[in-house]
Amino acid sequence: QVQLVESGGRLVQAGDSLRLSCAASGRTWSDYDMGWFRQAPGKERQFVADISWSGSITAYADSVKGRFTISRDNAKNTVYLQMNSLKAEDTALYYCAAARRGTSYNFVYWGQGTQVTVSS
């Protein structure tokens, strides 16, 4: 099992940058694919980005591609989401998620979320 804790969310201005962090606890962390999702009030949860267990493969939603970067440091049991050129539409509660390697990115472990608010 995995316990995830997100941090770094805050109120920022449009065009600003922000880095979110997700700290994980447990064993054999390199066995997990990781992802970021977000949910705005009244909207469905949206996929943002994910990264393979080794960090060599990444994927992004079209809405954030070119602006956001997902990365991980397995030695620190941490995954990051670097967000640049933030827009008001990026405002949401951001969740970190983990999927056991080999489960086709079936994310079953979730953090509590960290709020990102972008004003303009």
N, C-alpha and C positions, 0 to 999 in steps of 0.2 A: 504494500500500500504506500501511497504518497500523500504527503501534506504540503500544500502550496500556499504561499503568502505573497501577494502582490504589494508593491509600493511604488511611489513616485508620481501618482496622479495629483493634479492640482489645477487651479484656474490659470489659464494663460491667454495671451492675445493671439489673434489670427496671424499666421506667419511665423510664430515662435516654434521652438523645438523643445522636446521633452523626452526623457528616457524613463521607461517603466522597467521595473525589475520584478522577477518572480523567484523567490527562494524556495527550494525544495528540501524536504527531509525524507530520509529513508535509505535504502540500500541499492546498490548497483544502478546508479542514476543514468549511466550510459545506455541502459536498456530501454529508455523511454524517449519516444518522439514527443515534442512539445509544441504547443500552439497558443496563440492569442485570439480571443474572441471579444466582441463588444456588443452591448445592448443599450439602446437609447429608449427613453420612456415611450411606451405605446408601440414599440417596434420589436420585430423578431431579433433574436440573437444572430449576429453576423460573424462569419469567419473573417479574420484579419490576416493572419499569417501562421505558418508552421515551419518547423525545422526538424530534420531527421535526428536520430540518436547521436550520430557522429558530428552533426553540424554541417555536413557537406551538401545537403539538399534543402532548399527552402522554397516556399511557395507563398504567394500574396494574393489578396483580393485585388481586383482591378481598381477599386476605389482608392487604394493606398499604394499601389505599385509605383516605385520611383520616389516615394516620399518616406516610407517606413522601411526599417531594416530589422529583421529578427536575428538574434545571435545567441550563443550559449557558451558557458564556461563550465564544463563538466567537473573540473577540479573544484569549483566553488558551488556546484549544485545550483546554478543560477541561469535563468534565461532572461534575455533583455528584449525590449522593443524600443528602438530608436525612432522617434517620430519627428519629422521635419516638415516645414511648410504647413503647419496645422491649419485646418479650416473649421468653421463653425459646425459643419456636418460631421466632424470627428468627435463631437461631444457625445460621451457615452460612458457607461460603466465597463471597464476593461477587465476581462477575466483571463487568467492563465490556466492552461489545461495540460494534462499529461496522458499519453497513450502508451501502453506497453508495446515495445518493438515487436513487429510481426502481427499486429492486430489491425492493420490497414487504417491507421490513424483513427482508431475508435477511442475518442477521448472520454475517459470515465472518471478521471480525477480532476477536481476543479478547486480553484482558490475562491476567496471571498469577494474579490473584485476591488478595483481602485478607480475612483472617479476622475475623469478627465473632462474639463469644461473649457471650451474655446470661445472667447468673446470676440466680437468684431464691431 
